[in-house]
Amino acid sequence: MDIVSLVTLTHNIMKTYLRIATTCIALTLGTGAAMFSTGCTATSDRHSTGEAIDNAGITARVKSALASDDVVKAREINVDTFRGTVSLSGFVSSSAEKTRAERIASGVDGVREVRNNITVK
């Protein structure tokens, strides 16, 4: 094999490796972008990462507001938040306490709606 044939063969092999590497990189980036874009979006029953953070903040503020109230027994009330809708559940001693808990939750910044599922014992 002469030197020209050897150089041509080496050049063709390098071009093939470059095409394969470029294709692998493109597929990896495309797959990663698809996973990233769908992994952070919300669906009807799941939140996006940003929504989860917002909901956690709302839940913490509602729990804090309930705990600082003298009428409501916050330890017996569960608070869950999904897309700004706060769900209250648990047990209280009176309907006044149930109503007060809902009013407190409604007044917290970021709360769009309150679902009061608290049971009066």
Sequence and secondary structure as in RCSB ss.txt:
>XXXX:A:sequence
MDIVSLVTLTHNIMKTYLRIATTCIALTLGTGAAMFSTGCTATSDRHSTGEAIDNAGITARVKSALASDDVVKAR
EINVDTFRGTVSLSGFVSSSAEKTRAERIASGVDGVREVRNNITVK
>XXXX:A:secstr
  HHHHHHHHHHHHHHHHHHHHHHHHHHHHHHHHHHHHHTS  SSS  HHHHHHHHHHHHHHHHHHHT SSS GG
GEEEEEETTEEEEEEEES HHHHHHHHHHHHTSTT  EEEEEEEE 
